[in-house]
């Protein structure tokens, strides 16, 4: 059985003889091993593999589990074992029983097709009210969220348009917008019916409705399925529970999950599917896996304490098989820049003195946005990294817009930089920019360009663009000043171009960019190290939400991840950033018990990624602002580390100073002698 010996609790779960079982598998306790062992056990004891259905959330995970079951058995007896996502399984059933489900002549449409249908429905209709503009893609998101969470349209609008706000003004706005949205969503449903289309969510509904309401469906499917093995059960949503519930009368359930790792409510996941399993499911039993194979006991002591401080009983206390190790460190820092420098120097010290690789380090943050100063320092200190959960700092479009000015001052003949810079301005498209560029490339150097660029472009645009180029040229030896000049002159256009998320996400990046610039002696140095080094790491391709790469592709990089993209990740040394008041829990979630508890689970997931060394950073300013021990302060009383026992962590301050690299004052002429020998 998978060439690994099961511990007592795993063995008990694998050989369970009752009807329905929930395996509460804590972090690092071998949940995948349990589900693989269960499938192998059933097959070895006479269950036909085709009667076993494994369900999980990605095709890759389903395929991996099936292959590991097959490799754990001595013969080919598991060849007909099936693993699938919820959607692909429902599609398989619909294809197999076209008459039963009545979908023989229907076409399944993907998200791109959904958007096309919604655009057909909307036509030139746009929902606008007080600065709110709901486009077709957002209508799709509202529609899908409402169905997956089985909530009404008002609640879906509150979550997807108003970010969960519940004040009186928001409620009034929802009442005004809701009828307009309702008309379009109903028209979308009608349009799907006319085209005989079913979308991904429809796949689940078609099966769920038939099995719930048609006795013949239960009779047919009882002969098809004997066991449902469901992985990552804590990530299931109300629609998936609506699908699974009628199957409780058809098959035996073996669900593996951890309510303490349910962190995807924004996608509709409902941790109650795990937490209330025994209440909802007749004849169900719950078994706990609490022997952790990943972390040392000191790391688990802190993680256990975090759950114990909750009003929810998570019914688990992890125990380290590996025994004791280092106590987690709680490092108090005064700024993000200081935090970034501390992390960088710690990693470099581990790399040079502890013989650790960069891949031995994992950095976790609530948002990729928060890590931008860290990414800037990594670029400066030449620490290779990849990101999970967002684009790299220097790959962001608004940063590239500003850097394009520096590029064309640094290199007059940078055509890519010129096209981005010129087309940034309203009224200048690619054709007009190409015409300007042909004249610009006739200049012999940046000085001549600075003196004549305004005349080449002409008019008010010429004056504005020429003045910007000249300001950057004059300050090309003072990178921070050059960036300040650039941003100051582009700010209004940037704010308009990125108006959708300017205040929330993009605006605060520019002080970070200025700080990065202050560490380089010339704009050429910033461009070559900051941009080329960054692009080289992944051949210029951004790493998007949840992406995973082969180790061969990653080679030796630090991983910077959002906690929500960290499932399955672990590292010898793990940094958890900014565990401060108003962050854990978020100030947005104060007074919202369910969201506050999810923030606790997010932190729990982060802490339990560490194998040997856990380093937690905290902003001292946030602590000083709210004081200490004031029980009347709601913000403080909700802070997860407010009553943190001193025995669980080692508190320290930054042990690394910040040094700023300096070049010679006057630039030398480039020396390219002794290059190619053409003799």
C-alpha positions in Angstrom: 0.0 0.0 0.0 2.0 3.0 -1.4 5.2 1.6 0.0 4.7 3.7 3.2 3.6 2.3 6.5 0.4 3.9 7.8 0.2 5.1 11.4 -2.5 3.9 13.7 -5.0 6.6 12.9 -4.4 6.4 9.2 -4.8 2.7 9.2 -8.1 3.0 11.2 -9.5 5.4 8.6 -8.3 3.4 5.6 -10.0 0.2 7.0 -13.2 1.9 8.1 -16.2 -0.5 7.8 -19.1 1.9 8.4 -21.1 3.9 5.9 -19.9 7.5 5.9 -16.6 8.8 7.3 -15.1 12.2 7.6 -11.3 12.2 8.1 -10.3 15.4 9.8 -6.7 15.6 8.5 -4.7 18.4 10.1 -1.9 20.1 8.2 0.9 17.8 7.2 -0.8 14.6 8.6 -0.8 12.6 5.4 -4.4 13.2 4.1 -3.5 12.2 0.5 -1.8 9.1 1.8 -5.1 8.2 3.6 -7.3 8.7 0.5 -4.9 6.6 -1.6 -4.8 3.9 1.0 -8.6 3.8 1.2 -9.0 3.3 -2.5 -6.3 0.6 -2.5 -7.9 -1.1 0.5 -11.3 -1.2 -1.1 -10.0 -2.7 -4.3 -7.9 -5.2 -2.5 -11.0 -6.3 -0.6 -13.1 -6.9 -3.6 -14.7 -3.6 -4.6 -14.6 -3.2 -8.4 -12.5 -0.1 -9.1 -15.1 1.2 -11.5 -17.5 1.5 -8.6 -15.1 3.9 -6.8 -15.2 7.6 -7.7 -12.5 9.9 -6.5 -13.4 13.6 -6.5 -11.0 16.5 -6.0 -10.5 20.1 -7.2 -8.0 19.8 -10.1 -7.5 17.4 -12.9 -3.8 17.1 -11.9 -4.7 16.1 -8.3 -7.2 13.6 -9.4 -4.8 12.0 -11.9 -2.0 11.9 -9.3 -4.1 10.1 -6.7 -5.3 7.6 -9.3 -1.8 6.9 -10.5 -0.5 6.5 -6.9 -3.3 4.0 -6.2 -2.4 2.0 -9.3 1.3 2.0 -8.4 0.5 0.8 -4.9 -1.1 -2.3 -6.1 0.7 -5.4 -7.3 -1.3 -6.0 -10.5 -3.5 -4.1 -13.0 -6.6 -4.5 -10.9 -7.0 -0.7 -10.5 -7.0 0.1 -14.2 -10.7 1.2 -14.2 -10.4 3.5 -11.2 -11.7 7.0 -12.0 -10.6 10.3 -10.6 -12.2 13.6 -11.6 -13.1 17.1 -10.6 -16.8 17.7 -9.6 -17.5 19.3 -13.0 -15.8 16.6 -15.1 -17.5 13.8 -13.1 -21.0 15.4 -13.7 -20.2 15.7 -17.4 -19.2 12.1 -17.5 -22.5 11.1 -16.0 -24.5 13.3 -18.4 -22.6 11.8 -21.4 -23.1 8.3 -20.1 -26.8 8.7 -19.4 -28.0 11.3 -22.0 -31.6 10.3 -21.7 -31.7 10.2 -17.9 -30.3 13.8 -17.6 -32.0 15.1 -20.7 -28.9 16.9 -22.0 -28.1 14.9 -25.1 -28.4 17.8 -27.5 -26.9 20.4 -25.2 -23.4 21.9 -25.7 -21.2 22.6 -22.7 -19.7 26.1 -22.9 -16.5 27.4 -21.3 -16.0 30.7 -19.6 -15.1 32.5 -22.8 -18.3 31.3 -24.4 -20.3 32.3 -21.3 -18.9 35.8 -21.7 -19.8 35.9 -25.4 -23.4 34.9 -24.6 -23.6 37.6 -21.9 -22.3 40.2 -24.3 -24.9 39.2 -26.8 -27.5 39.7 -24.1 -26.2 43.0 -22.8 -25.7 44.6 -26.2 -25.2 48.3 -25.5 -26.9 48.1 -22.1 -24.5 49.1 -19.3 -25.4 49.2 -15.6 -24.0 52.4 -14.1 -24.9 54.0 -10.8 -22.8 56.4 -8.7 -19.5 55.4 -10.2 -20.4 51.7 -10.2 -20.1 50.2 -13.7 -21.1 46.5 -14.0 -19.7 44.9 -17.2 -20.6 41.5 -18.7 -17.7 39.7 -17.0 -18.8 40.9 -13.6 -22.4 39.9 -14.4 -21.0 36.4 -15.0 -19.2 36.5 -11.7 -22.3 37.6 -9.8 -24.4 34.9 -11.5 -21.8 32.1 -10.7 -21.2 33.3 -7.1 -25.0 33.3 -6.4 -25.4 29.8 -7.7 -22.3 28.3 -6.1 -23.2 29.7 -2.7 -26.9 29.2 -3.2 -27.6 32.7 -2.1 -30.0 35.3 -3.5 -29.1 38.1 -5.9 -29.0 40.8 -3.3 -26.4 38.8 -1.3 -24.4 38.1 -4.5 -24.3 41.8 -5.3 -23.3 42.7 -1.8 -20.3 40.3 -2.0 -19.2 40.8 -5.6 -19.9 44.5 -6.1 -19.8 46.0 -2.7 -17.2 43.8 -1.0 -19.5 42.6 1.7 -20.6 46.0 3.0 -23.8 46.0 5.0 -24.4 49.7 5.8 -27.7 51.4 5.0 -26.3 53.3 1.9 -25.1 50.0 0.4 -28.4 48.3 0.9 -30.2 51.2 -0.8 -27.8 51.0 -3.8 -28.3 47.2 -4.0 -32.1 47.8 -4.2 -31.6 50.2 -7.1 -29.2 48.0 -9.0 -30.7 44.6 -8.4 -33.7 44.9 -10.8 -31.4 45.9 -13.7 -29.0 43.1 -13.0 -31.9 40.6 -12.6 -33.3 41.5 -16.1 -29.9 40.8 -17.7 -29.3 37.6 -15.8 -32.7 36.2 -16.7 -32.1 37.1 -20.3 -28.8 35.3 -20.1 -30.5 32.2 -18.8 -33.1 32.4 -21.6 -30.3 32.9 -24.2 -28.5 29.7 -22.9 -31.8 27.8 -23.2 -32.3 29.1 -26.8 -28.8 28.0 -27.8 -29.1 24.7 -25.8 -26.0 25.6 -23.8 -25.0 24.5 -20.3 -22.2 26.2 -18.5 -19.9 24.6 -15.9 -22.2 25.4 -13.0 -25.1 23.9 -14.9 -23.3 20.6 -15.0 -23.6 20.2 -11.3 -27.2 21.5 -11.2 -28.4 19.1 -14.0 -27.1 16.1 -12.0 -28.1 17.3 -8.6 -31.7 18.2 -9.6 -32.2 14.9 -11.4 -30.8 12.7 -8.6 -32.8 14.7 -6.0 -36.1 14.6 -7.8 -36.1 11.4 -9.9 -36.2 8.0 -8.1 -35.1 6.2 -11.3 -31.9 8.3 -11.2 -31.0 6.9 -7.8 -31.9 3.4 -8.9 -29.6 3.7 -12.0 -26.7 5.4 -10.1 -26.8 2.9 -7.2 -25.6 0.3 -9.7 -22.9 2.6 -10.9 -21.3 3.9 -7.7 -20.5 2.3 -4.4 -17.9 4.6 -2.9 -17.3 8.3 -3.2 -13.8 9.4 -2.0 -13.7 13.2 -1.7 -10.4 15.1 -1.3 -10.1 18.7 0.1 -13.6 18.5 1.5 -13.2 21.8 3.3 -13.1 23.5 -0.1 -16.5 22.4 -1.2 -19.2 25.0 -1.6 -23.0 24.9 -1.1 -23.7 23.9 -4.7 -21.3 21.0 -4.4 -23.0 19.9 -1.2 -26.4 20.3 -2.9 -25.0 17.8 -5.5 -23.4 15.4 -3.0 -26.2 15.2 -0.5 -28.6 12.9 -2.5 -25.7 10.6 -3.1 -25.5 9.8 0.6 -28.4 7.3 -0.1 -26.5 5.9 -3.1 -22.9 5.5 -2.0 -20.6 5.4 1.0 -18.7 8.6 1.6 -15.0 8.9 2.6 -14.3 12.6 2.9 -10.9 14.0 3.7 -10.5 17.6 4.8 -9.6 20.1 7.5 -12.0 22.8 8.6 -9.0 24.7 10.0 -7.7 25.0 6.4 -10.9 26.3 4.9 -9.8 29.6 3.5 -11.7 30.1 0.2 -15.0 31.6 1.1 -14.5 34.3 -1.5 -14.8 31.4 -4.1 -17.9 30.2 -2.3 -16.3 27.4 -0.1 -18.2 26.7 3.1 -16.2 25.3 6.0 -19.5 24.1 7.5 -19.5 21.3 5.0 -16.7 19.8 7.2 -17.6 21.3 10.6 -21.3 20.2 10.5 -20.7 16.9 8.7 -21.8 14.7 11.5 -24.9 16.8 12.2 -25.9 16.7 8.6 -25.1 13.1 7.7 -26.9 10.3 9.4 -24.7 7.3 10.5 -21.5 9.4 9.9 -18.4 9.0 11.9 -15.4 11.4 12.3 -11.8 10.3 12.7 -8.9 12.7 13.3 -5.4 12.5 11.8 -3.2 14.6 14.2 0.3 13.1 13.7 2.2 15.8 11.7 5.1 14.7 9.5 6.1 18.1 8.3 6.9 20.5 11.2 8.7 20.4 14.5 6.7 20.5 17.7 7.5 24.1 18.5 6.0 25.2 15.2 2.9 23.1 15.9 2.6 24.4 19.5 2.1 27.9 18.1 -0.3 26.6 15.4 -2.3 24.6 18.0 -2.5 27.6 20.3 -3.9 29.8 17.5 -6.8 27.3 17.0 -7.4 26.9 20.7 -8.0 30.6 21.1 -11.0 30.4 18.7 -14.6 30.0 19.9 -14.9 27.3 17.3 -13.8 23.8 18.4 -11.6 22.5 15.6 -11.2 19.2 17.4 -7.5 18.7 16.7 -4.1 19.2 18.3 -1.2 18.4 16.0 1.7 16.3 17.3 5.1 16.3 15.6 6.4 12.9 14.6 9.8 14.6 14.0 10.0 15.9 17.6 11.4 19.2 18.8 13.4 21.9 17.0 13.7 25.7 16.9 11.2 28.0 18.6 9.4 30.3 16.1 10.8 33.8 15.9 8.5 36.9 16.1 10.5 39.8 14.6 9.3 43.3 15.3 10.1 45.8 12.5 9.3 49.4 11.9 8.6 49.5 8.2 8.1 47.3 5.1 11.4 48.4 3.8 13.2 47.3 7.0 11.2 44.1 6.9 12.2 43.4 3.3 15.9 44.0 4.0 15.8 41.8 7.1 14.3 38.9 5.1 16.8 39.3 2.3 19.8 39.4 4.6 18.5 36.4 6.5 18.1 34.4 3.3 21.6 35.4 2.1 23.1 34.4 5.4 21.3 31.0 5.3 22.5 30.6 1.8 26.2 31.4 2.5 26.6 30.1 6.1 23.9 27.5 6.6 24.4 25.8 3.2 20.7 26.3 2.4 19.4 26.7 -1.1 17.0 29.5 -2.1 14.3 26.9 -2.6 14.6 26.2 1.2 12.8 29.5 1.8 9.1 30.3 1.4 7.6 33.7 2.0 3.9 34.0 2.7 1.8 37.1 2.7 -2.0 37.8 2.7 -1.6 39.6 -0.6 1.0 39.7 -3.3 0.5 43.4 -3.3 2.1 43.7 0.1 5.3 41.9 -1.1 6.2 44.6 -3.6 8.9 46.3 -1.4 10.3 42.8 -0.8 10.4 42.0 -4.5 12.2 45.4 -5.0 14.8 44.5 -2.4 15.3 41.0 -3.9 15.9 42.6 -7.3 18.5 44.9 -5.8 20.2 42.1 -3.9 20.0 39.7 -6.8 18.0 37.1 -4.9 16.1 35.0 -7.5 12.4 34.4 -6.8 9.1 33.3 -8.3 5.7 34.4 -7.2 2.5 32.5 -6.7 -0.7 34.5 -6.5 0.1 37.5 -8.6 2.4 39.3 -11.0 5.9 40.5 -10.1 6.3 44.1 -9.1 8.2 45.2 -12.2 5.8 43.3 -14.5 2.8 45.4 -13.5 1.5 47.5 -16.4 1.5 50.8 -14.5 5.1 50.3 -13.4 6.1 49.5 -17.0 4.5 52.7 -18.1 6.7 54.8 -15.8 9.8 52.8 -16.5 9.3 53.2 -20.3 10.4 56.9 -19.9 13.6 55.9 -18.1 14.2 53.3 -20.8 14.1 55.8 -23.7 16.3 58.3 -21.9 18.8 55.6 -21.1 18.7 54.2 -24.6 17.5 56.5 -27.4 17.1 53.6 -29.8 14.8 51.5 -27.5 11.9 51.1 -29.9 9.8 49.0 -27.5 10.2 51.5 -24.8 9.3 54.4 -27.1 6.1 52.7 -28.4 4.9 52.1 -24.8 5.8 55.7 -23.8 4.2 57.4 -26.8 1.0 55.3 -26.9 0.5 55.9 -23.1 -0.8 59.4 -24.0 -4.4 59.9 -25.1 -4.7 60.5 -28.8 -1.5 58.8 -29.8 -2.1 55.4 -31.3 0.4 53.0 -32.7 0.3 54.5 -36.2 1.0 58.0 -35.0 3.6 56.8 -32.5 5.4 54.9 -35.4 5.5 58.1 -37.4 7.0 60.1 -34.4 9.5 57.2 -33.8 10.9 57.3 -37.3 11.9 61.0 -36.7 13.1 60.4 -33.1 15.5 57.6 -34.3 17.3 60.2 -36.5 18.6 62.0 -33.3 22.2 61.2 -32.5 21.9 61.2 -28.7 19.5 61.8 -25.8 20.6 65.4 -25.5 19.5 66.2 -29.0 16.3 64.3 -28.4 15.6 66.3 -25.2 16.1 69.6 -27.0 13.8 68.7 -30.0 11.3 66.0 -28.9 8.5 68.6 -28.3 8.8 69.9 -31.9 8.7 66.4 -33.4 5.4 65.7 -31.6 4.0 69.2 -31.7 1.2 70.9 -29.9 0.3 70.6 -26.2 1.2 66.9 -26.3 4.6 67.7 -27.6 5.2 70.3 -24.8 4.1 67.8 -22.2 6.1 64.8 -23.5 9.2 66.9 -24.3 9.2 68.4 -20.8 9.0 65.0 -19.2 11.8 63.5 -21.3 14.0 66.6 -20.5 13.3 66.3 -16.8 14.3 62.7 -16.7 17.4 63.3 -18.8 18.6 66.1 -16.5 18.1 63.8 -13.4 19.4 60.6 -15.0 22.1 60.4 -12.4 19.6 60.7 -9.5 17.3 57.8 -10.1 14.9 58.6 -7.2 14.5 62.1 -8.5 14.0 60.9 -12.1 11.2 58.6 -10.9 9.6 61.4 -8.9 9.6 63.7 -11.9 8.2 60.9 -14.1 5.4 60.0 -11.7 4.5 63.6 -10.9 4.0 64.4 -14.6 2.2 61.1 -15.4 0.1 60.7 -12.3 -3.2 62.1 -13.7 -3.0 60.0 -16.8 -2.1 56.9 -14.8 -5.0 57.5 -12.4 -7.4 57.7 -15.4 -5.9 54.7 -17.3 -6.1 52.5 -14.2 -9.2 54.1 -12.6 -10.8 50.8 -11.8 -8.3 49.9 -9.1 -6.0 52.9 -8.9 -6.6 53.9 -5.2 -6.9 50.4 -3.9 -4.0 48.7 -5.6 -1.7 50.7 -7.9 -1.2 54.2 -6.5 0.8 53.0 -3.4 3.4 51.2 -5.7 5.1 54.4 -6.7 6.7 55.3 -3.3 8.0 51.7 -3.4 9.4 52.3 -6.9 11.1 55.5 -5.7 12.7 53.6 -2.7 14.0 51.0 -5.1 15.4 53.7 -7.4 17.3 55.3 -4.4 19.4 52.2 -4.3 20.9 52.6 -7.8 23.4 55.0 -9.1 21.9 55.4 -12.6 18.7 54.7 -14.5 20.7 52.3 -16.6 21.5 50.2 -13.6 17.9 50.2 -12.4 16.7 49.0 -15.8 19.3 46.3 -16.4 19.1 44.8 -12.9 15.5 45.7 -12.1 13.9 44.7 -15.3 16.1 42.3 -17.2 17.0 40.3 -14.1 13.3 40.1 -13.2 12.2 39.1 -16.7 14.9 36.5 -17.0 13.7 34.4 -14.1 10.7 33.0 -15.9 11.5 33.9 -19.5 9.4 37.1 -19.1 6.2 35.2 -18.2 4.2 36.2 -15.2 3.4 33.6 -12.6 -0.4 33.7 -12.1 -2.7 32.7 -9.3 -2.1 29.2 -8.0 0.4 28.2 -10.6 2.9 25.5 -9.9 6.1 24.7 -11.7 8.4 21.7 -12.0 11.5 22.0 -9.8 13.6 21.8 -13.0 11.9 25.0 -14.2 12.1 26.7 -10.8 15.8 25.7 -10.4 16.9 27.6 -7.3 14.5 30.4 -6.4 12.9 31.8 -3.3 9.1 31.3 -3.5 6.9 34.3 -2.6 3.3 33.3 -2.3 0.0 34.4 -1.1 -1.4 32.2 1.6 -4.3 31.3 -0.6 -1.9 29.9 -3.2 0.2 28.1 -0.6 -1.8 24.8 -0.3 0.7 22.0 -0.9 3.7 24.3 -0.4 6.2 23.8 2.4 9.8 24.9 3.1 12.6 24.4 5.6 12.4 28.1 6.5 9.1 29.9 6.2 8.5 33.7 6.6 5.0 34.8 7.4 4.7 38.5 6.8 3.0 41.3 8.7 1.2 39.3 11.4 0.0 42.6 12.9 -3.1 44.2 14.3 -5.6 45.1 11.6 -4.1 42.4 9.3 -4.8 39.3 11.4 -7.7 39.7 11.4 -8.2 42.3 8.7 -9.8 45.6 9.9 -12.4 45.0 7.2 -13.5 41.8 9.0 -13.9 43.2 12.5 -17.4 42.5 13.7 -17.9 39.8 11.0 -17.4 36.6 12.9 -17.3 34.2 9.9 -14.8 36.3 8.0 -12.8 36.9 11.2 -12.5 33.1 11.7 -11.4 32.6 8.2 -8.6 35.1 8.8 -7.6 32.8 11.7 -7.6 29.8 9.4 -5.5 31.7 6.8 -2.9 32.4 9.5 -3.0 28.7 10.6 -2.4 27.6 7.0 0.6 29.9 6.8 2.2 28.8 10.1 1.9 25.2 9.2 3.9 25.4 6.0 7.2 25.6 7.9 9.3 22.5 8.4 12.2 23.6 10.7 12.3 27.4 11.0 9.3 29.7 11.3 9.9 33.5 11.2 7.0 35.8 11.7 7.3 39.6 11.1 5.2 42.3 12.8 4.9 46.0 12.3 5.8 47.7 15.6 3.9 50.9 14.5 0.6 49.0 14.5 1.2 47.7 18.0 2.2 51.1 19.3 -0.9 52.8 17.7 -3.4 50.6 19.6 -1.5 50.1 22.8 -1.4 46.9 24.7 -3.8 45.0 26.9 -6.7 47.4 26.4 -9.7 45.1 26.5 -12.1 47.9 25.6 -10.4 48.4 22.2 -12.3 46.1 19.8 -9.4 46.1 17.3 -6.9 44.9 19.9 -9.2 42.4 21.5 -9.6 40.7 18.1 -5.9 40.7 17.3 -4.8 37.0 17.2 -1.5 37.5 18.9 -2.8 39.8 21.6 -2.5 37.1 24.3 0.4 35.2 22.7 2.3 33.3 25.5 5.9 34.4 25.6 7.0 30.7 25.9 5.7 30.0 22.3 8.0 32.4 20.4 11.3 34.2 20.6 10.7 37.9 20.1 13.5 39.9 18.4 14.1 43.1 16.5 15.9 43.5 13.2 19.5 42.4 13.4 20.5 43.7 10.0 21.2 47.3 9.1 20.5 48.7 5.7 23.4 49.6 3.4 23.0 51.4 0.1 25.2 50.5 -2.9 27.1 53.4 -4.5 28.8 53.7 -7.9 31.6 56.1 -8.9 30.4 59.7 -9.2 31.3 60.2 -12.9 30.3 57.7 -15.6 33.1 56.2 -17.7 32.9 55.5 -21.4 31.7 51.9 -22.2 34.6 49.6 -23.1 33.7 46.9 -25.6 37.2 46.2 -26.9 38.5 42.6 -27.3 35.1 41.3 -28.4 34.6 39.1 -31.4 37.9 38.1 -33.2 37.0 38.3 -36.9 40.5 37.3 -38.2 
